[in-house]
Structures are given as C-alpha cells and as structure tokens.
Amino acid sequence: MKIEVPQDFLSYLKTENPTAGFLTSDGAERYFDLCPESELEGWNQDYDVSNLAPGFAVFGTNGGGEVYAFGSDGGVYELPEIGMSAEVANLIFSSWAEFASHITPSA
C-alpha cells in the first residue's frame, strides 16, 4: 500500500523542525505528534484507514483520541481514532503549509 502525502510534509520531516509540540489556531492550542516517514504505512495499516476512511492518510496524532490525516484534496483533517470514517472528518487546515504555519515555536 502506498501512502500519498504531500511532498512538502515529507520535506519537513527531513528538517530539524519540531515533530511534536503545539499548534495555535483561532486562539486555541492543539497538540501534535507527527509520524516518522518510515512508519507512515504501518500507522495507516494499524488504523485500517483504507477501509474506515478511504481517501485519507494518517500522518500524526493530537494525543487525545484523534489523528491528523491528509485528505485526497490535500487538506488536513482530524479524524477520531474510535469511530473513524470519512463522514466525520473535520477539516482544520487547507494544506500542510497552513498546518506548519501554525506550529508554535518552542521556547
């Protein structure tokens, strides 16, 4: 199974930028923990994404029962770990670039 994720996300993983931390958007903070590139396929198989939420590729977690996933439109969505389905996907950013622009710099 080939996991389709944006190239700019894969490039980001190869940098010294944070792979865990916080996002700030609309005055609220969200935690994020990104999946290493070498584990993307395994994460998606473990979550059974191709069956439960076709058209999505999980790339991280918020540590609170939801995963971050790319949609086939390139948007970033939150999906619940339990009850995962495409119908409950919540668009939070239009792209990886927008997601990355909300990462809070570490102190």
Backbone torsions as a table, in degrees:
resi	resn	phi	psi	omega
1	MET	NA	130.4	178.9
2	LYS	-101.1	121.4	178.3
3	ILE	-88.3	123.2	-179.6
4	GLU	-94.9	113.5	175.5
5	VAL	-131.7	154.3	-178.2
6	PRO	-61.2	143.6	179.7
7	GLN	-61.8	-34.9	-179.4
8	ASP	-67.3	-28.4	173.9
9	PHE	-67.0	-47.4	179.3
10	LEU	-61.3	-39.0	177.0
11	SER	-63.8	-40.6	178.6
12	TYR	-58.9	-42.1	-178.6
13	LEU	-63.0	-22.0	-178.8
14	LYS	-88.0	2.1	-179.1
15	THR	-101.0	-177.8	176.2
16	GLU	-91.3	9.6	179.0
17	ASN	-67.0	156.8	-177.1
18	PRO	-64.9	138.9	174.7
19	THR	-105.1	0.2	173.3
20	ALA	-148.6	147.1	-179.3
21	GLY	157.9	-143.6	-176.0
22	PHE	-129.7	148.7	173.1
23	LEU	-110.5	142.7	173.8
24	THR	-118.8	123.1	-179.4
25	SER	-148.7	131.8	179.9
26	ASP	53.3	36.7	177.0
27	GLY	78.2	1.2	-179.6
28	ALA	-113.8	151.4	176.9
29	GLU	-105.1	141.1	174.2
30	ARG	-126.2	139.6	174.3
31	TYR	-82.9	150.1	172.8
32	PHE	-141.4	146.1	174.1
33	ASP	-139.2	113.6	-174.8
34	LEU	-87.3	145.7	177.7
35	CYS	-77.9	133.9	173.3
36	PRO	-62.2	147.4	-178.1
37	GLU	-53.2	-41.0	-177.2
38	SER	-66.6	-14.1	-177.7
39	GLU	-109.2	0.0	-176.9
40	LEU	-56.3	-48.7	-178.2
41	GLU	-61.7	-44.1	179.2
42	GLY	-61.6	-43.8	178.5
43	TRP	-59.8	-46.0	-177.8
44	ASN	-66.8	-34.6	174.8
45	GLN	-68.7	-45.0	-179.8
46	ASP	-59.6	-39.3	178.7
47	TYR	-82.5	-6.5	-179.2
48	ASP	55.5	40.9	-174.5
49	VAL	-60.3	-40.1	-176.7
50	SER	-61.9	-27.1	177.6
51	ASN	-93.3	-40.7	-175.2
52	LEU	-82.4	-36.0	-177.2
53	ALA	-141.6	67.3	-179.8
54	PRO	-56.8	142.9	-179.1
55	GLY	93.1	-0.4	179.4
56	PHE	-119.0	155.1	176.1
57	ALA	-136.1	113.2	-180.0
58	VAL	-69.4	136.2	179.1
59	PHE	-133.9	-0.5	-179.7
60	GLY	-176.8	-179.7	-179.7
61	THR	-136.8	158.3	174.3
62	ASN	-98.9	2.2	177.7
63	GLY	73.7	5.6	-176.7
64	GLY	-131.1	29.9	175.9
65	GLY	97.7	4.5	177.0
66	GLU	-128.2	151.2	176.6
67	VAL	-112.3	157.6	171.4
68	TYR	-98.3	136.7	-178.0
69	ALA	-142.3	147.1	171.5
70	PHE	-86.2	135.0	172.4
71	GLY	-89.0	166.5	179.6
72	SER	-62.7	-16.7	176.9
73	ASP	-86.5	-1.0	-179.1
74	GLY	88.6	-6.8	178.6
75	GLY	-71.8	160.5	176.3
76	VAL	-104.3	126.4	-176.0
77	TYR	-121.3	154.1	166.2
78	GLU	-101.1	135.9	176.6
79	LEU	-129.9	139.3	177.2
80	PRO	-71.6	141.2	176.8
81	GLU	-65.6	-38.5	176.9
82	ILE	-103.1	125.7	-176.8
83	GLY	85.4	23.6	-179.2
84	MET	-61.8	131.3	172.5
85	SER	-163.7	157.7	179.6
86	ALA	-62.5	-29.8	-176.7
87	GLU	-67.2	-24.1	-178.2
88	VAL	-104.6	9.7	179.0
89	ALA	-63.3	134.5	-179.0
90	ASN	-114.8	110.7	178.6
91	LEU	-67.5	123.2	179.2
92	ILE	-114.4	-27.7	176.2
93	PHE	-143.6	150.2	-176.9
94	SER	-78.2	-15.1	-176.5
95	SER	-163.9	169.0	173.5
96	TRP	-61.9	-40.5	-179.5
97	ALA	-58.0	-40.9	178.4
98	GLU	-67.8	-43.5	175.6
99	PHE	-54.2	-53.9	-176.3
100	ALA	-60.4	-33.7	-178.7
101	SER	-69.2	-14.4	-179.8
102	HIS	-100.3	1.2	177.5
103	ILE	-67.9	127.5	-179.5
104	THR	-77.2	124.1	178.5
105	PRO	-60.2	139.4	178.4
106	SER	-75.6	150.7	-177.1
107	ALA	-74.3	NA	NA
